[in-house]
């Protein structure tokens, strides 16, 4: 095997003109195909049900692929591979947390949610409560969670575009340096995701996600197989080589390199590090069942049986994929090297595409390396595009259905009017995401998604579960739970090392970081639940008849179509 230094030198070489042209061509073809699918689907979108839920015409398998596509995002393909490549064992914690989280979604949420609502999470939350305050709170929470998740995808897009163009730090292409190329990538993704949602609605978004899931699984299987072939399919040898190349030795294969770090002589900091690990784990495991773009996927199938089947397919795809991220991460550490990875992107977000180029050159020289880079980068970009489209459709649907129609228009908006507002909302959300992502480029995308999970687990999951299972739960409890969890999670992030006080923070020039944990879940999740309980007990409102109706709907599906109309 070559040394890490030689890998770094090789990775730093400028991509040839022909190689760059090939990667850009594959990228353009992928975008053209997905835009074509979006235009086709847009012609089939006639009603609000078509726009928000794809007409509920997708099978369990199709929706399972779409769920997997939503979940196997830039954070999975780029962020987790990068985290494993840089931090070994600790990087794999994200894969474990993301996968285990699906058990919560399957057992507690999927079937009950599908039976109880129509288009959004707020349909369930507001069913037995006052519509306007609960739907407003749900819309605010949906947009906030989606924005954080969108940041992760778009930061990943910027990193991939810089790599696609072969721009190393200090170099330029078409007058762009690496930082400018990343910003261009973010803007391109923002424009494309807006087009997908505006013209295709949920139908177009779902078909793009199904195509992307096939591309992602195929590309990952091929890349993982080629990495294992280099090592004679001996995973132990791959792990050993990765540990040696990492510079951390055996510590690379053990916990504590990134999370729960023991600090000699500083018991307090060691405790905070351990608690930060627990906080991250809680957010990852509980966050999935509160993610708006995942929850609305359960409305795209015709019945609860298909919803269960969707989750089963999703678990199968996601589980297989996350096992392969081990090979990608350790392969990148061994074959690309830490120096080359961080030289291209300090957060490690380009480890997987860099590995593809390295593996391709190992088997077929520079041309095959360029082909592998082009294919895997296109797959990564498809992953980003389909996920951001899912996030924007969740946010725009919530704004149009929950806020505009139910709050502003008091349920009197026509379907045409609601769809128009949803499309306009997509433009606004896209613009906000572009601006925020430009400032978040220094953060690992998996880490950003961890924050989104914490907010979802704090604001959405407690109120959703209490709505489904607690007869006493009422409007004040729902509103207090959503805002309490949301404000505590976002507030703690603002006063954490993520936002200020360190070189890699969003605002490195200031220091207001008095909260010691990087992930707020350990504090904000209990606070969200506590706010919901206290808010409920402080109000005399109660509606046992509507709760009984909701239980019937949740368990049987009877009357689900009209659940949000009452």
N, C-alpha and C positions, 0 to 999 in steps of 0.2 A: 504493500500500500504506500502511496505517496504521503509526504508529511503535510501537516496543517499549513506550514508556510508556503509550500508549493501550491496547495489548493488556493490559498489567499492570492498568490501571484497570478494564478490562472484566472481566477474569478475577476480580478481587477483589470484584465486585458479588455480592450474595447471590442465590442461586438462588431463583426465585419458588416459591410454594407448589405451584402446578400443575405446574411443571417437576420439582420434587422428587418429587411424587407419581408422575409418569410414570416417572421413573428407577427408583424403588423397585418399581413395579408390574412393569416388564420384568424386573427382577432376581428378583422372587418367582416369576414365571412360569418363568424359566430354571431356578431351583432345583427347582420342582415337577416339571418335565419330567424332569430328571436323577434326582430321587428316585424317580419313577415307574418309570424304566428300571431303577434299582437294585433295587426291590422285585420287578419282573418277573424279573430275572436271578437274584435270590436264590432264587426258587422252582425254578430250573433247577439250582441248585448242590447236588449230592447227595454228591459224593465229594471226597477230597483233591485229586485231579487237577482237578476242577471249580473248587475254591477257589483253588488255587495257579496253575494254568495255563489256566483256562477250558476244560478238557476237550480242549485242543489242537484245537479245531474252527474256528479262524479262518483265513480265506484270507490269502494274501500281501498283497493289497490292503487288506483290513480291518486287518491287523496293521500295515501300513505307515502307515495313517492314525493308528492308536493310538500307534505309535512317534513319528510327527510331533507328535502331541498331547502326549506325554510331554516331548518336547524343546522344543516351542514353548510354553514355560511363561511365567510372569510375568517371568522373567529376560529372555526374548526380547521379549515384547510390551511390557512396561512398562520393564524395566531398560535394554535396549539402545536403545530409542527415546529414553529419557531421557538415556543416556550420549551419544548422537549429538547430541541437542538442546543439551547443555551443553558437550560437548568436540569436536564435529565429527568430523574424520577419526579421531581416537583412539578414539572411541566405537564405530566400525565394526569395530575389531579383534576385538571379541567375536563379531560375526557371522561374520567370516572364520575365526576359530579354531573356533567351534562347527561350521561347515560342513565344513571340512577334516578335522575329527576323525572324520567318518563314513567316510572312506576307510580309516582304521585299523580301525574296527569291521567294515567290509565285508570287507576283505582278510584280517584276522588272526583275527577272533573269531566272527562271526555263524554261519557254517555249522558250524564245528568245535564251538562251544558247543552248538548245537541237537542235534547228533548224539551228544554225549557225556554229557549230563545229563538230569535230569527236571524239577526245580522251581527250583533255586537255583544260584548260582555255585559253592557249596561241593560240589555233586555232582561237578563236574569236578575241583576241587582235591583232594578227598579220595579219589578213585577208587582210586589206587594207593598210598595212604598210610594212616596210622593215622587212623581216623575222628574220634575225640573231640577231640584237640587242634586239628586242622585245621578242623573244623566250628565249634568254639568261636571260634577266631580269625576265621573268615569271618563269623560272626554279629556279632561285635563291630565289625568293619570295616563291614559292611553298615549297621548301625544308625547308626554315626558319620557316614558319608557321607550317609545319608538325612536325618539330623537337620540337618546343615548346609544341604542342599538344601531341606528343609522350611522352614527359617528364611526363605530367600529368598522362597518363595511366600507365606508368611503375612505377612511384612512388606509385600509388594505388596498383599495383601488389605486390610490395614489402611489403606493409602494410598487404595485405590480406594473403600472404604466412606466415608471422610471426604469424598471428592470427590462420591460419589453423593448424600450427604446435604447437599451444598452448604455444608459447614462450613469457613469460613476461620479462620485463627488469630485469636483474640480474640472469635469468635462462638460461639453455642451453638444446638443444636437438640435438642428433647426433653430438655433439661437436660444435654446432652453438649457438651463442647468438642471441638476437633479431635483432641486427644491421646486423650481418652476414646473417641471414635468409632473411632479406629484400633485401640484395644485391643478394642473390641466386635467389629470386623471380624475380628481375629485369632482371637478366641474362637469366632465363628460358623463360620469356616472349619475350625477344629479339630474342632468338633462334627460338621459336615457330612462331612468327610473320614472321620471315624471311622464314621459311619453308612454311607457308601458301601462301605467295606471290610468292615465287620461283616456287613452284610446281602447285599451283592452279590458279594463275593469278586472274583476276577479276571474273571469273566464280566461282572458289573455294571460294574466299573472300565473294562474294555475298551470296552464299548458307550458309556459316558459319554465316553470319550476320542475315539471315532470321531465322535460328535455334535459334540463340542467342536472337533475339527479342522476339520470343515465350517464351523462358526460362525466360527472364528478366521480361516480363509482367506477366507471370504466377506466378513467385516467389514473385514479388512485390504485386500482388493482394492478394495472400495467407497471406503474412506477414502483410500487412495493415489490412486485415480482422481480423486476430488474435489479433492485437493490439487493434482494435476497440471493439472486443468482450470482452476484459479484462475490458473495460470501459463502457460496456453496450451500445456500439455504440453512446455514448454521447461525441461528439468532444469537447464541452465546458469543460467537466470535464478533458479530456486529456490535453487540453491547460492549464488549471488551475494547474494541477498536475505537468506539465512540467515547468511552471513558478516557482512554489514553489521549485522544485528540482534543478533548475538551479542556485539558489543563488542570482539571479538578481531580483526576484519578478516580479512585473508588467512591469518593463522595458524590460523583456524578450519578451513580446508581442507587444512592441512598437518600432518604428524606432530609431536608434541612438546608439544601443549597439555596433555595429561594424563599420558602415559607417555613415558619416555625424555627427560624435560625437561633441557635444557641449563641449568646453573646457572653464570652468569658468575663466574669467580674461585674456583670450588669444584669442582676436578676430581674429588675423591672422591665428592661427592654426585651429580655428573653420572654417574659410573660406576655407582653404586648404582641410579640411575634407569634407566639402560640395561639393567642386569642384571634389574631388576624387570620390564621389558617382556619380556625373553627368558623369564623365569620364568613369567609369565602365559601367553605363547604355548605353552610346553611343556605347562602344565597343561591348557589348553583343547584342544590337539590330541590329547594322550594320555589325557585323563580320560574321554572318552565310552566307550571300550572297557572301562572299569572301573566304570562306574556300575551299581549293582545293579538299579535300576528299569528300566534299558534292557536289561541282560543277560537278565532273566527274561522279557522280551517275546519272545525267540527260542524259548521253550518253549511258546508258545501256538499255534504252527502245527504242522501234521501231519508235515512233513518238511523237510529241509535246502533243497530247491528253494524252498519257500514262505518259508523264512527269508531266502534271498538276495533273493527278490522283495520281501519286507517292507522290507529295507534300501534297495532301489532306489526303491520308492515313497516311503519316508521321505526319501531324499536329494532327490527331485524336489520334494516338498512343502516341505521345510525350506529348500532352495536358493531356491525362488521367494519364500518368506516373508522370508528374510533380505535379499534384494534390495529388497523393499518397505520393510524397516525403514529403509533410507536415506531414502526419501521421507518416512516418518513422522517421523524424527528431524530432518531438515532442515526439514520443514514446520512442526514444532513450534517450532524455533528462529526461523523467519521469521514465522510467523503468531501464535504465542502469546507468544514472547519469554522470555528467560532470567529476568527479574524475576518474571513471573507464574508460571513453572514452579517456581522455587525458593520462592516465597511459599506455594504450595500444599503442596509437598513438597521439602525441601531437597536430597534425593538425586535428584530428577528422575523419580521413579517414576510420576507422574501425567501425564507429557507427552503420551502418546498419547490418553487420554480428554479432556484439555484441548484438544488439537488437534481432536478430533471435534466438540466443542461450538463451537469457533471456526469450523470449516469449515461446520457446519450453519447457524450464524447468518449466515454470508456468503451462503449460497444461499437460505435460507428464513426468516430471522429467528429470534427467540428460541425459537419452538415447534420448528422443525426442528433448532435447536441442541440443544434438550433431548432430542429423539428420537435424534439422533446420539450424544449423551453416554450416554443410556440403553443404546443398542445396544452401543456399544463398551465401556462399563463392564461390561455383562453378559458380553460376549465375554471381557474380561480376567478377570472372576471365574470364568467357565467354565474358562478356561485354568488358573487357579490350582487350582480344585477337582479337575480331572482329573489334574493333575500330582501334587498332594499325595496323592490316592488311590493313584496308582501307586507313590509312595514308601512309603506306609504298607503297601501290600500286599507290597512287596519286603521291608520290615523285619519285618513280622509273620510272613510265610512263612519267613523265615530263622530267626527265633526259634523258631517251632513245629517246622519240619521239621529244621533243622540242630542247634539247641541242645536243645530239649525232647525230640523223638523220638529223635534220634541220640545225644545226649550223656547227658541225664538218664535217659531210658527205655531207652537202648541198643537202639533200633530196635523196641521192643515196643509202642509206643503205637498204639492203633487210629486209623483215619481220623477217626472222630467226635471222639476225644480231641484229635487234632492240630488239627482245624479249630477246636475250642473254645479251645485255647490261642492260636491265631492271632488269633481275635477278641478275646480278652482282651488280647493284646499290642497290638492296634490302639488300644485305649483308653489304655494306658500311654504309647505313643509319641505319641499325640495330645496328651495332657496335658503331656508334657515339651516338645513343640514349641511349645505355646501359651506356656508360661512363658518359654522362651528367646527366642521371637520378640518378646515385649514389650520385652525389653532391647536388641534389635537394630534398632529402628525407624529409627535415623538412617543406616543403611547402604544403599547402592544395591543392589537385588536382583541385578543382573547381577554385581556385585562379590562378593556372598556365594556365588553359584553358582560363580564362579571358584575360590573356596576349596574348595568341595565337589569340583570337578574335580581340584584338586591332591591332595587326600586320596585320591581314587579312583585317580589315576594313580600315586601313591606306594605304596599298600598293596595294591591289587587287581590292576592290570595286570601288574606284573612276575611275580607268583606265578602268575597265570593263563597267561601265555605260556610260562613255564618248565615248568609242568605239562603243557602240550600239546606242547612241542618238545624238552625236555631229558630224556634217559633217566636221567641220574644224579640228577635232582631227587628230594628225599625229604621226609619229614615235618618234620624240623628246619628244613630250608630254607624250606618253606612257612610254617611258624609264625613263623620269624625274619623272613621277608620281609614278611608281613602286619603284624606288630606293629612291626617296625622302620620301615616306611614310614608306618604310622598314627601312631606316637608322634612321629616326627620332624616330620611334617606338622602335626599338631595342636599339638605343643610349640612349633614355630617361629611358628605363628599367635599363640599366647599371648604370646610375647615379641616380637611385631611391632607396628608402629604401628596395626594393625587393632584390637588388644585394649586398648591403653592408650597414654597419652602425647600424644594429640591430642584436639581438641574433638569429633571425629566418631567416636572410638573407642568400643568397647563399654563400657569403664570409663574415662571421661575423667578421673576424679578421681585416678587413680594413674599411675605411670610406671615400667614394668618392660620397656620396649621397647628391648632391646639388639640385636635382629635387625633389620637395616635394610630388608629387602624386605617388601612387603605380601603377596606371594604366595610360598609356600614351595617351589613346584615345582622350581626350579632346584637346590635342595639336597636336598629330601626324596625326589624321584624316584630319583636315583642312589643315595641311601642305602638306599631300599627294595630296589632291585636288588642292591646290595652285600650287604645283610643276608641276602637269599635265597641268594646264591652262597656266602657264607662259612658260613652255617648248613648248607647242603648238603654242602660239602666237609669240614666238621667231624664229620660223621656217616658211619658205615659202612653205613647202611641203603640198600638198593637192591632194586628189584623190576622187572627188565627184562621179565618175562613180562607183568605187568600194564600196563607202558608199551606193549608191543606190542599188547595188547588195546585200550588206549585209542586208539592210533593208528588201528587198524582201525575202531573206532566213530566217531572224529572224521572220518575220510575217507569212510566209506561209510554210516554211520548204523546199521550192523548191531548189534542188541542195545541200542539206545539206551534203550528202555523199562526195561530192567533194570539200567542202568548204575549206579544209585545203590543197588541192593539187595544188591550183593555186599559 
